[in-house]
Amino acid sequence: MNFWGDDRGAAIQIGAVILFAFVVIAMASYQATVVPSQNSGVEFNHNQDVQSQMVDLTTGLDASARDGTRGSHAVRLGTTYPSRTFFVNPGPPSGQLRTVESGQIEFENIVVSDSESATVTSYWETAPEPVTTSRLQYVPDYSEYRAAPTTVYEYGALINDNPQGTPTQFVPDGVVDRNEIMLIALRGDVQQASSTTVSVNRRALSSSANTVTIKQGTIRLPTEYPGYWVDQLADRNGIDVAENGDTVEITIRSGETFDLRMARVGVGDVTSVDSGPDERATYVAATDDEAPTVSAEVRDEYNNPVAGATFEYEVDGGPTQSGTTDRNGLAVVDGVSEGETVRIRIGGEDWEEVAIDARANSGGGGGGSNGAYDVVWDTDKIEAENGGVTCDASSCTITDDAGKTFYIFTQPSVDGAAVEYASGNRSVVSFGSSTGTDQNGKDDVDVTVGDNGVTEVFASSGGNGDRLQVTVDVGGTVPGALFPDRFKDQEGGDGDIPPDVPAGTINSPTNMQSEDETFAGLRGSGGNAFSVGTATDTVSSGTYTVEIGYRNNAKQDATVTFTNETGQVLETVNLDDKTETRVTATGTIEVDSETTVYAQYDAQNKNSETDIYYQKLT
């Protein structure tokens, strides 16, 4: 049998190979071009998000500096790429959030205004201490978005340090604002590197409304970006700005005056930088010379009061006695007669001692007026005439960002009186101009609503004034952690805080405002168990966890009763652990509408000693 030869080609197999080759080439091209492009977009969007979170953190740090608040902020250091079935992603992008020490803020040839006291002048014109500061920076580690900036917080500003250009401003600085110089020294330690979300705590280490008026001198700010700061500050009135190595120099021009305000803010772990009150005490300034009680404020190098600092004093050359400053940083001496001289000191330098000649009490007191007429905030009208505003006799809460009008009146009515308005924090609320009172003694002023926060506002005229606490809470956000704002024991405190008749004392009460190893000592007195209280103001509606860190030294039980402004009991927490070590007690409270939350601490035995490390609502 004969067979024909088969000369046909393998067309199907060859076509399959060619088609497979095209698929491989297409997939390789997609992997090499499309995947990186899409991932670059993911990284860019994440960078925009993290910059927004850094803006929130910047706002919080500024609030800590100006108002003494604390809080916690989330920063998402990295992100994830979309999942791919046939293609490969690199490892998830990450980032690093860290503090870097910048150096020391230095002061040279400072001359203060003649209106400042002798000890303020002596300290600032002789030996102002340099203060150490750091910067907080976010450094992304992306696979594709190579032009991503390093985002840096420094001196209240948020800066984008671009790898292929000059630094750009993301959040404006407040270093020089009109006739105020605001210096925020950042301290603490943050070292976080991951692709997840981290929580960053912030707290005030030194803050107040104190200022020192300077009419001459140079301030040097250490920075990685001196050229940037020279450009930013070059157009500010009254100062000359120059770059000097790794510093920027701000020199006050002759004939100009500036109010210097300083603060120290802690971020992350502040264990190594949160020094004790005696270490912080730097100089004293007389505050009250009216018998029978005189006082001086003990201040730190930031011009802010120091609570719990030790001081010595003598009355008219008598024996040396000692005391500690109260929660407002005041060294108070009681029982002084008119004409006696009281010396209060914290050291041997000129600025560490003040002599106060006691004079007769001028009368009034208790909030009375020394002026010809009283100025009063009309809170009823403020609430009635504005939407989104609720008020009581001493405070108002604003819940939208529309412009408002605030009202005052005089008692008795004064026609044509000039009224001055001021805000403790212009980033929260600020005022327009006033035309003065009408024939009925009334005036109104436009209010601009800014950032969420709490501040005090002031109206003054004719040698008298009134203050009002204003809370801006647009969006009803509840802060991450709320610590006590006010305290009450048998030695004093605000009258609205229960109990009505306190017993015992709270030693170093402000130590309850942080979760470090310092504590407030609750102590019985005179054979009585302690019964003392705290107040946490402006608590928004919501469900909160109560947490108390404590130690029972005398192995005696204590209870903590939480109530609102109406007296309703919200929770009772027992402090009944007797191991004499630091432990935590918790509970839960429901807040229906914004209120002050009170906590009353009651011991069960007269030999009561309980240390409270912190009390917080979250």
C-alpha positions in Angstrom: 0.0 0.0 0.0 1.3 3.4 -0.9 0.8 6.5 1.4 0.7 10.1 0.2 3.2 12.4 1.9 1.8 15.1 4.4 3.2 18.5 3.6 0.7 20.6 5.7 2.2 23.4 8.2 1.3 23.5 11.9 -0.7 26.7 11.5 -2.8 26.3 14.7 0.2 25.7 17.0 2.1 28.6 15.5 -0.8 30.9 15.9 -1.3 29.9 19.5 2.3 30.6 20.3 2.2 34.0 18.7 -1.0 34.9 20.5 0.5 33.8 23.8 3.5 36.0 23.1 1.2 39.0 22.6 -0.5 38.3 25.8 2.8 38.1 27.7 4.0 41.3 26.1 0.7 43.1 26.9 0.8 41.9 30.6 4.4 42.9 30.9 3.7 46.3 29.5 0.7 46.7 31.8 2.9 45.7 34.8 5.6 48.1 33.8 3.4 51.2 33.0 -0.2 51.0 34.1 0.4 49.4 37.6 3.0 52.0 38.6 0.8 54.8 37.3 -2.2 53.6 39.3 0.0 53.0 42.4 1.4 56.5 42.0 -2.2 57.9 42.1 -2.9 55.9 45.3 0.3 57.3 46.9 -0.6 60.9 45.8 -4.1 60.6 47.3 -2.6 59.2 50.5 -0.2 62.1 50.7 -3.1 64.6 50.4 -4.9 62.7 53.2 -1.9 62.7 55.5 -1.3 66.4 54.9 -4.9 67.1 56.0 -4.3 65.0 59.2 -1.1 67.0 59.8 -3.2 70.2 59.5 -5.5 68.9 62.2 -2.5 68.1 64.4 -1.1 71.6 63.8 -4.4 73.1 64.9 -4.3 71.0 68.0 -0.8 72.0 68.9 -1.7 75.6 68.5 -4.7 75.1 70.8 -2.4 73.5 73.4 -0.1 76.5 73.2 -2.7 79.1 73.5 -5.4 77.5 75.7 -3.6 74.7 77.5 -5.8 72.0 76.0 -4.7 68.4 75.3 -5.8 65.8 72.8 -5.0 63.0 70.5 -4.7 62.9 66.7 -4.7 60.0 64.2 -2.1 60.1 61.4 -2.1 57.4 58.8 1.5 56.8 57.9 1.0 54.5 55.0 -1.7 53.1 52.7 -2.4 50.0 50.6 -2.6 49.4 46.9 -5.6 47.8 45.2 -5.5 44.0 45.1 -4.5 42.5 41.7 -5.2 39.0 40.4 -2.7 38.7 37.6 -0.3 41.5 38.5 2.2 42.3 41.3 2.2 45.2 43.7 5.3 46.3 45.6 5.2 46.2 49.4 2.7 48.6 51.0 3.9 52.2 51.2 4.8 53.5 54.6 6.0 56.6 56.3 7.8 57.9 59.3 6.6 60.5 61.8 9.3 61.7 64.1 10.5 64.6 66.2 14.0 66.1 65.4 15.6 68.5 67.9 16.2 71.8 66.1 18.4 73.6 68.8 17.8 76.5 71.1 15.8 79.7 70.8 18.1 82.4 71.9 17.5 86.0 73.1 20.1 88.8 72.8 20.1 92.5 74.0 16.5 92.3 75.1 15.0 95.6 76.5 11.5 95.4 77.9 8.9 98.2 78.2 9.1 100.5 81.2 5.7 99.3 82.2 7.1 95.8 83.1 7.9 95.1 86.8 11.4 95.2 88.2 11.9 91.5 88.3 10.6 91.0 84.8 13.0 93.6 83.6 15.9 92.1 85.6 15.4 88.6 84.1 14.8 89.6 80.5 17.5 92.2 80.3 20.1 90.2 82.2 19.9 86.5 81.7 16.9 85.2 79.6 17.4 81.4 79.3 17.5 79.8 75.8 14.8 77.3 75.3 15.2 74.0 73.4 12.8 73.2 70.6 12.1 70.5 68.1 10.3 70.0 64.8 7.8 67.3 63.9 8.1 65.8 60.4 6.4 63.2 58.3 8.6 61.5 55.8 6.8 59.3 53.2 8.4 56.2 51.7 6.6 55.7 48.4 7.5 53.4 45.5 6.3 55.6 42.7 5.4 59.1 43.9 8.9 60.4 44.0 8.0 64.1 44.3 6.2 63.6 47.6 7.2 66.4 50.1 8.4 65.9 53.7 5.8 67.7 55.8 7.2 69.6 58.8 5.6 71.3 61.8 7.8 74.1 63.1 6.9 77.3 65.1 3.2 76.9 64.5 3.6 76.6 60.7 3.2 73.5 58.5 5.8 73.4 55.7 6.1 71.1 52.7 9.8 70.5 52.0 9.7 69.6 48.4 12.5 67.3 47.1 12.7 69.2 43.8 12.1 72.7 44.8 12.0 75.2 47.7 9.9 74.7 50.8 6.3 75.9 50.6 3.8 77.0 53.2 0.9 74.7 53.9 -0.4 76.2 57.1 0.6 79.9 57.8 2.8 80.7 60.7 1.8 82.9 63.6 5.3 83.8 64.7 4.8 87.5 64.1 1.2 88.7 64.0 0.8 92.5 64.1 2.4 93.5 67.3 2.7 90.0 68.9 5.5 87.5 68.7 4.3 84.0 69.4 7.0 81.3 70.0 5.9 77.7 70.4 8.7 75.4 71.6 7.9 71.8 70.7 9.2 69.1 73.0 8.7 65.4 73.4 9.5 62.3 71.5 7.7 60.7 68.5 9.4 57.9 66.5 6.8 56.0 64.5 7.5 54.2 61.3 4.8 51.9 59.7 2.1 51.7 57.1 -0.7 51.9 59.6 -2.5 54.6 61.5 -0.8 55.9 64.7 -2.1 58.1 67.5 -0.2 61.2 68.5 -0.9 62.8 71.9 -0.4 66.5 72.5 -0.5 68.5 75.8 0.5 71.8 77.1 3.7 71.8 79.1 3.6 75.6 79.7 0.9 78.0 78.5 -1.0 81.1 79.6 -2.1 84.5 78.4 1.0 86.2 79.9 3.0 88.5 77.6 6.2 90.6 78.1 6.4 93.8 76.1 9.7 94.1 74.3 11.0 97.3 72.7 14.5 96.2 71.6 16.4 92.9 71.0 17.1 90.0 68.7 15.5 86.5 68.8 17.3 83.6 67.1 15.2 80.7 65.9 17.0 77.4 65.0 15.6 75.9 61.8 16.4 73.7 58.9 14.7 76.3 56.6 16.2 79.7 57.4 15.7 80.9 53.8 12.0 79.9 54.0 11.5 81.9 57.2 13.3 85.0 55.9 10.9 85.0 52.9 7.9 84.5 55.1 8.7 87.2 57.7 10.3 89.7 55.4 7.1 91.7 54.9 6.1 91.9 58.6 6.1 95.4 60.0 8.5 96.5 62.8 11.1 93.8 62.4 14.2 93.0 60.4 14.8 89.4 59.5 18.1 87.8 58.5 19.6 84.4 57.8 22.5 83.4 60.0 23.7 79.8 59.4 21.1 77.4 60.7 19.1 80.2 62.4 16.8 83.0 61.4 17.3 86.3 63.4 14.3 88.5 64.2 15.4 92.0 65.3 12.9 94.5 66.6 13.4 97.9 65.0 14.0 101.0 67.1 10.8 102.6 68.2 8.7 99.5 67.8 7.2 97.3 70.6 6.0 93.7 70.5 4.2 91.6 73.1 6.2 88.3 73.4 4.0 85.3 74.2 5.7 81.9 74.6 4.5 78.3 75.2 5.9 74.9 75.4 3.9 72.0 73.9 4.6 68.3 74.4 4.0 65.8 71.7 4.2 62.0 72.0 6.3 60.8 75.0 7.1 63.8 77.2 8.6 61.8 80.1 12.1 63.1 79.6 11.1 66.8 79.1 8.3 67.3 81.6 10.3 68.7 84.5 9.1 69.3 88.0 7.8 72.7 89.3 10.9 73.6 91.2 13.1 73.0 88.2 10.8 75.1 86.0 10.6 78.1 88.4 12.7 80.8 86.9 11.6 84.2 88.2 8.8 85.9 90.3 6.6 88.9 89.5 4.4 90.7 92.1 0.7 90.4 91.5 -1.2 91.7 94.6 -0.1 94.2 97.2 -3.4 94.7 99.1 -3.4 93.6 102.7 -4.2 91.2 104.3 -3.2 88.9 101.4 -0.3 89.7 99.1 1.0 87.5 96.3 3.6 87.0 93.5 3.4 84.8 90.5 6.2 82.3 90.0 7.0 82.0 86.3 9.0 79.7 84.1 11.3 80.7 81.3 8.2 81.0 79.0 6.7 83.7 81.3 4.0 81.3 82.4 2.8 80.5 86.0 4.2 77.4 87.7 1.9 75.5 90.1 3.3 73.6 93.0 6.7 75.4 93.1 8.4 75.9 96.5 9.0 79.5 97.7 10.2 81.2 100.8 9.0 84.4 102.4 9.5 86.8 105.3 7.1 89.4 106.6 8.8 92.6 107.9 12.1 90.8 108.6 10.5 88.0 110.5 11.4 84.4 110.4 11.8 82.7 107.0 8.8 80.5 106.2 8.0 78.3 103.1 5.1 77.5 101.0 4.1 76.2 97.6 2.4 78.0 94.8 -1.3 77.4 94.2 -2.8 76.0 91.0 -2.6 79.4 89.4 1.2 79.7 90.1 0.7 82.3 92.9 2.8 82.4 96.0 0.2 83.7 98.4 1.0 85.2 101.9 -1.9 85.8 104.2 -2.3 87.8 107.4 -0.3 90.8 106.2 -0.9 94.2 107.7 -0.8 97.6 105.9 2.8 98.9 105.7 4.5 95.6 106.2 7.0 94.4 103.6 6.8 90.9 102.4 9.8 89.3 100.6 9.0 86.3 98.4 11.8 84.4 96.7 12.7 81.2 94.9 16.5 81.8 94.7 19.3 84.3 95.2 19.2 86.2 91.9 17.6 89.6 91.6 14.8 88.2 89.4 14.2 85.4 91.9 13.0 87.7 94.7 10.4 90.4 95.0 9.7 92.8 97.9 6.0 93.8 98.3 5.0 96.7 100.4 1.5 95.9 101.6 -1.1 98.7 101.3 -4.6 99.1 102.6 -7.3 97.2 100.8 -9.2 99.5 98.5 -12.5 97.8 99.1 -14.9 96.4 96.5 -13.6 92.9 95.9 -15.8 89.9 95.0 -15.9 91.1 91.4 -17.0 94.6 92.2 -16.0 97.5 89.9 -13.4 100.2 90.5 -14.7 102.1 87.5 -17.4 104.7 87.2 -19.8 102.1 85.7 -20.0 98.4 85.1 -19.7 96.6 81.7 -21.8 93.4 81.3 -22.1 90.9 78.5 -25.7 90.6 77.5 -25.8 86.8 77.2 -29.6 86.7 76.9 -29.5 88.9 73.9 -26.5 87.2 72.4 -28.5 83.9 72.4 -31.7 85.5 71.2 -30.3 87.4 68.3 -28.0 84.8 66.9 -28.7 81.4 65.4 -26.4 78.6 66.5 -25.6 80.2 69.9 -26.6 79.0 73.4 -25.6 80.9 76.5 -25.8 80.9 80.3 -24.7 83.7 82.6 -21.0 83.2 82.1 -20.5 81.3 78.8 -21.7 80.9 75.3 -21.4 78.0 72.8 -21.3 78.5 69.0 -22.2 75.6 66.8 -22.0 77.0 63.3 -19.4 79.1 61.5 -21.7 82.0 60.5 -20.8 85.5 61.6 -22.3 86.6 64.9 -23.1 89.7 66.9 -22.3 90.0 70.6 -23.9 92.6 72.9 -23.0 94.5 76.1 -24.6 97.0 78.3 -23.4 99.4 81.0 -24.8 99.9 84.5 -25.8 102.6 84.9 -26.5 103.5 81.3 -23.7 105.6 79.7 -24.1 107.3 76.3 -21.1 107.5 73.9 -18.7 105.3 75.9 -15.9 103.7 73.9 -15.8 99.9 74.4 -12.8 97.7 73.7 -13.2 94.0 72.8 -10.5 91.4 73.0 -10.2 87.6 72.5 -7.9 85.3 74.3 -7.5 83.3 71.1 -8.2 85.1 67.8 -8.1 81.8 66.0 -11.3 80.8 67.8 -13.2 84.1 67.7 -12.2 87.6 66.8 -14.0 91.0 66.9 -14.7 93.8 64.5 -14.7 97.5 65.5 -17.0 99.2 67.9 -18.9 102.5 67.5 -19.4 103.0 71.3 -22.5 102.8 73.5 -25.9 104.4 72.5 -28.1 106.5 74.7 -29.3 103.4 76.5 -25.8 102.3 77.4 -25.8 99.4 74.9 -23.2 98.4 72.2 -22.8 95.5 69.8 -19.8 94.1 67.9 -19.4 91.8 65.0 -17.8 88.4 65.8 -15.9 86.2 63.3 -16.1 82.5 64.1 -12.9 80.5 63.5 -11.5 77.2 64.6 -13.1 74.8 67.2 -11.8 75.6 70.7 -12.5 77.3 74.0 -11.4 80.9 74.9 -12.3 83.8 77.0 -13.4 87.1 75.5 -13.3 90.5 77.2 -15.3 93.8 77.0 -13.9 96.8 78.8 -14.8 100.5 79.2 -14.5 103.2 81.8 -12.0 101.3 83.9 -14.1 98.2 84.2 -14.8 95.1 82.2 -16.5 91.7 81.9 -15.3 88.3 80.6 -17.2 85.5 78.9 -16.1 82.0 78.1 -16.8 81.1 74.4 -16.8 77.6 73.0 -16.8 77.0 69.2 -17.9 73.5 68.4 -18.8 73.4 64.8 -19.8 69.8 63.9 -20.3 68.6 67.5 -17.0 66.8 67.7 -16.1 65.2 71.0 -12.4 65.5 72.0 -10.5 62.3 72.3 -9.7 62.7 76.1 -11.0 65.3 78.6 -9.2 65.9 81.9 -10.4 68.0 84.8 -10.3 71.8 84.3 -11.1 73.0 87.8 -10.8 71.7 91.4 -12.2 72.3 94.9 -11.0 71.4 98.4 -11.2 73.0 101.8 -8.6 75.5 100.9 -10.7 76.9 98.0 -12.0 76.4 94.5 -15.0 77.3 92.4 -18.3 77.2 94.4 -20.3 75.3 91.7 -18.2 72.2 92.2 -19.6 69.7 94.7 -19.4 69.0 97.6 -20.9 72.1 99.2 -18.7 71.7 102.3 -15.4 70.2 101.2 -13.0 68.5 103.6 -9.4 67.7 103.2 -7.0 68.9 100.4 -5.9 68.1 96.9 -2.1 68.5 96.7 -0.8 69.4 93.2 -4.3 69.0 91.5 -3.0 69.7 88.0 -1.2 66.4 88.1 -4.6 64.8 87.5 -4.5 66.3 84.0 -2.0 63.9 82.5 -1.3 60.2 82.6 2.4 60.4 83.6 3.8 59.2 87.0 3.0 62.4 88.9 -0.1 62.4 91.1 -2.5 64.6 93.0 -2.6 63.7 96.7 -6.1 63.5 98.2 -5.6 63.9 102.0 -8.0 64.0 105.0 -7.5 66.9 107.4 -8.3 67.6 111.1 -9.7 64.1 111.8 -12.0 64.3 108.7 -11.9 62.0 105.7 -11.4 63.9 102.4 -14.4 65.1 100.4 -13.2 67.1 97.4 -14.3 67.7 93.8 -13.2 68.3 90.2 -15.0 69.8 87.2 -14.6 69.0 83.5 -16.1 71.8 81.5 -17.8 71.8 78.1 -18.4 68.1 77.8 -20.4 67.5 74.6 -23.2 65.0 74.3 -22.2 61.4 73.9 -21.2 58.2 75.7 -17.9 58.5 77.6 -15.6 56.0 79.4 -14.5 57.3 82.8 -11.0 56.3 83.7 -9.2 57.0 87.0 -5.6 56.0 87.7 -5.1 55.8 91.5 -3.2 54.3 94.4 -4.7 53.8 97.9 -1.9 54.5 100.4 -3.8 53.9 103.6 -5.7 50.9 102.3 -9.1 52.7 102.7 -11.9 52.7 100.2 -13.0 55.8 98.4 -15.8 56.5 96.0 -16.1 58.9 93.1 -19.6 60.2 92.2 -20.0 61.8 88.7 -22.9 64.3 88.2 -24.0 66.9 85.7 -25.0 70.5 86.2 -28.5 69.5 87.3 -27.1 67.2 90.0 -28.1 64.0 88.2 -25.8 61.1 89.1 -24.2 59.8 86.0 -21.9 57.1 87.5 -20.3 56.0 90.7 -16.8 54.5 90.6 -15.3 52.7 93.6 -11.6 53.1 94.4 -11.3 49.9 96.5 -8.0 48.3 95.4 -5.8 48.1 98.5 -2.6 46.8 96.9 -0.9 50.2 97.4 0.2 50.2 93.7 -1.0 52.2 90.7 -4.3 50.7 89.4 -7.1 51.8 87.1 -10.9 52.1 87.8 -13.4 52.7 85.0 -17.0 53.4 84.4 -19.4 54.8 81.8 -21.5 58.0 81.6 -24.1 59.2 79.2 -24.2 63.0 78.4 -27.5 64.1 76.8 -26.5 67.7 76.1 -23.4 69.8 76.7 -22.7 70.1 80.3 -20.0 70.3 83.0 -19.2 66.9 84.5 -18.4 67.0 88.2 -16.5 64.3 90.1 -16.8 64.2 94.0 -14.2 62.1 95.7 -15.2 60.8 99.2 -13.1 58.7 101.5 -14.5 56.2 103.9 -12.1 56.8 106.8 -10.5 59.8 108.4 -7.0 58.2 107.8 -7.5 58.6 104.1 -4.6 59.0 101.6 -5.4 58.4 98.0 -3.1 59.4 95.1 -4.9 60.2 91.8 -2.6 60.0 88.8 -5.2 61.1 86.3 -9.0 61.4 85.7 -10.2 61.4 82.1 -13.3 61.0 79.9 -12.9 59.4 76.5 
